[in-house]
Amino acid sequence: MKPYKKIVLAGGNGYLGTVLAKYYKDKANEIIILARKPAKAVDNIRTVVWDGKTENGWTVQLTGADMLINLCGKNVNCRYTEKNKAEIITSRVLPTELLGHAINKMANPPKLWINVTSATIYRHAEDHPQDEETGEIGYGFSIDVCNIWESVFLSSETPHTRKIALRMGIVLGRSDSVFPRLLNLVRLGMGGQQGDGQQYMAWVHEHDVARSTQWLLDHPEMEGIFNCTAPVAVKNTDMMHTIRKTYGMPFGLPAPEWLLDIGARVIGTEPELILKSRWVKPKRLLDSGFTFQFEKAEHAVHDILSVRT
């Protein structure tokens, strides 16, 4: 008998939604993905169309759910034009508000609502890790997005639904994540440090992301803000060295900051995504007794590359 009846993944047709659906496939009777486009049902995973803006037939899918995970949001891997900034904010705020309104009116709402936010909310940190209790909030557009997003989520009235804002680090996985992009640089001989290489990466293995959501689901006393990053942060230079060594590439050309700025403009992204130092500690998860399967970057990289094709 499966331990859960229903898991709902709002905006779950992307990379992380696929990871979570696969993880819960054998643990829940039913997995519902709320997405803008229809998709063929596979086993106990089915897609229900929604627009993330209006209430209609999809709201019934939340009834009696063990857990709702909101993954909605435009990819921040773009230039911060005014148009993109507006889309980044609305693509997060509107679905969150919508889910909150729907849950508030339900007689049998989800037991737990996890809103996946971002660990980039903390300041650029090279001196010490930022945790949920003593971490300092940063400044700039990315942080403004996180603040607005979390404020909407945490202020929503859901008296019968526990809420957790899961501040996610950079998820490392086998496909459609940041890792394949870093690996491509290594393959091309350009896998050296980016910038001065001293910026920390707040990373987490995809399997530990899924495991942490189950841990939070199984512990009803937990609510509020949790960081979801591996306990051992790693500097950019060390991460790139680990990937090169594990892959078997003896060298990697570095990318100085001036070159990253040019490259970011060419490919339509922001250098901040690479150069900001994110040193984040998952204090509340660790204090609760959760153990990460992949604590160190070398273990995560070895696992991912062990099944490369």
N, C-alpha and C positions, 0 to 999 in steps of 0.2 A: 504493500500500500504506500502510495506517495505521500510525503509529509505535508504538502501544500495543495490547496484546491486551485488557486488561480493567481498568476503573476501578470501584471499589466505593465507594458513598457511603452510609455508615451514618447513618440519620436524614436522608436526602437528599430528603425530600418537601417541605421548606420552601423559603423564598425562596433562600437561598444554594445549596442543593442543586440547585435549578432552574437557577441561573446556571451552576454547574459542569457539570451534565449537558449543557446546551446548548453550552458551550464545548468539551467533549470529544467531542461527538457525531460530529464528523468526524475526530477524532484517535485514537479507540479502536474496536476491533471490537465491544466489548461494554461497556455501562455498566449496572451493577447498583445499584439503589436498595434499601436495607434500610429498610422502613417498617412501621408497625403496621397499616396498611390496604392491601388490594390495589389495584392500579391497572392500567389497560389498557396493554399494551406499545405503545410508539411507536418505530417504526424499530428501532434497536439499543439502545434504553433500555427496560429492564424492571424491574419491582418484585418483590421477594421479601419476603414477610411475616416479620417477627420481632417479638418483644416486648421486646427489649433487656435481658432478664433471664435467659433460659434458652438453653442450647445445644440446637439441634435441626437440622433439615435445612438451615438457612441457612448453616451454617458451611462447607459445600462451596463456596459462592460465593466464598470468599476464596482458594481454591486457585489459585495461579499468577497472582494479580492483580499488575499493575504498581504499583498504588497503592490504598490504602484511606484514605479521608478520613472521620473521625468528626465528625459535625455535631450529635450528640445533645445535648439540653438544653432544659428548660422555659424559655420566654421570661421574662426577668427584668423585663419591663415589667409589674409587678404590685406590690401592697402586700406588704411583707415581714412578713407574719403568720407565726406559727410553722409553720402548715401549708404555706404557700407556700415558706418557707425549706427545709423538709424535702424538698419536691418538687424544688426547684431543685438541691439537692445530689444527691439520689438519681438524678435524671434524667440527671446527668452522670457520676457515679461508677460506677453499676451497669453501664451499657453499656461504659464504658471498661475496667472490670475484666473483663467478659465477653469483649470482643474480645481483650484480652491473654491470657486463659486459652486461647481458641480458637487464637490464633496460635502460642502456645507449644507446642502439641501437633501442629502441622502439619508435614508433610514438605516441602511446597512452599508456604510462606506468602507473603503479599504482600511485594514488595521494599521498599516504603516505606509507613509508617503515619503520616499526619498527623492530629494531634488539634487541632482548632480550639478554642483557649481564648480568653482575653480580655485585651486591653491594659489593662483597668481594674485589673489586679493592681498597677500602680504607684501611688505616692502622688499626691495632689492636687499638681500641679506648675504653678506660674506663673513660676518662676525660670529653669529650664533643662529641656531635653528629657531624657526617661528612655530609656536604651537597654538592650540585653540585658546589657552588661558592667558598667555603673556605675549603672544604674537602681535606685532605692530602692523596696522593696515597701511598700505602704500598710497601712492597718488598717481594720477594719470588716467587715461581712458579705460584701460583694461580693468583697473580697480573700480572706477566709477560704475562700470557694467556689473561687476560682482556685487557691489554695495546695493545698487537698485534691485537687482535680481533677488538677492537674499532678503532684502527688506520686504518685497512683495510676498515672497514665500513664507517667511516667519510671521508676518502680520496677518496672514489669511486665517480665518476662523474655522477650525476643524476640530471641534470639541471631542469627537469620537475617533479621531485619526491621529496617531502619533506622527510627528514630523522630524525629519533629519536632513539637514543641509550637508551634503557630502562634498567637501572641498577636494576635488580630484587633482592629482598630479599628472604628469605626462605618462600616458598609458603605453607600455611596451608590449607588443604582441607580434604575431606572425604575419598579419596581413592588414592593410589599410590603416596602419597606425604610424606613428612617427618613426618607428624602428626601421622599416624598409627603406625610408628616405636616407637615414643615416648609413645604412648598409650599402646603399647605392653609391654614396660618396666614397666609402671605403673601397668598394670594388673598382672605382675609377681612379684610385690613388689620391683622392682628395679628402681623405678621412682624418686629417689632422685637427688640431684644436681650432675652435671658432672664437674670434676675438683674442683676448689674452688667455682664454681657456680656464680662468679661475672662477667663472660663474658656476654656481651649483645647479644641478638638475634635480627637481623634485619628481622622481619617477616612481612607477609602480607597475608590477607585472599584471597583465590582464587577468590571470587566474586569481590573484590575490584581490583584485577589484571585485570579482564575482563572489569570492569567499567572504569578503568583508560585508557585502550586502546581506548574505545569509546570516552571518553572525549578528548583525544589527536586527534582522527580522526575528531571530530566536531569542533576543534579549529585550523584552518589552519595557524594561526600566530605562533604556537608553533613548535619549532624544536631544535635539538641539544641533550643534555644529560639531562635525567630526572631520579631521583631515584624513585623506586617503592617499598616503604616499609611503614608500618603503622606509623603514626605520633608518637605513644608512644612505644618506644623500651622497651624491658623487659629483665631483667637478667635471666640467665639460672635457677638459684635457684627458682626464682619467677614463671617462666613459668612451671617448673615441679610441683611446689606447686599448681598452678592453675589447671593443668590437674588432679592431684590427688584429689583435693577438688571437682572439678566438676564431676569427675567420681565416687567419693565416696570411694576412697582408703585412709585409715587413715595413712598409712606410706609408705615410699619409701627409700630403701637403697641407699646411695650415691655411686658414682664411682670416686675414687681418680684418679689423673692424671696417676699414674704408672699403675693402672689397665686398664684405657682407652687405654694406649699405647699397652699393651698386647692384649687387646680385639680387637683393630684396626688391629693388625697384623693377628690375627686369622681369622677375617671376611673379610680381604682384603680391608681395607680403611685407611684413614689418620686421626690421632687424631686432626689435625688442623681444620677439618670440624666441630668439636664439641667445641674446646677450644678457637678458635679465637674470640675475642670480636668485633662484628659488630654492631656499634651504628651509624645508618644512618638515616638522616632526609630527607623526600621528599619535600624539600623547594619549588622547582619550581612548583610542582603540587599544593601544598597548596596556594602558591602566586597567582596561576592562578584561584583559586576559587573552585578547586576540593575538595569535602568532602568525607572522607572515611566512609563507612557504619560501618566498624569495626575498631575503633580507638584503642581500648584496648584489650589486649590478653584475658582477661576473657570473653569478649563478643564473640570473635571469637571461643574460645574453647567451650563455651556453645552452640553456633550455630552448630558447627560440631558434638558435642556429642548428641545434641537433636534428631538427626536422626540416631544414631548408631543402628546396628542390633545385 
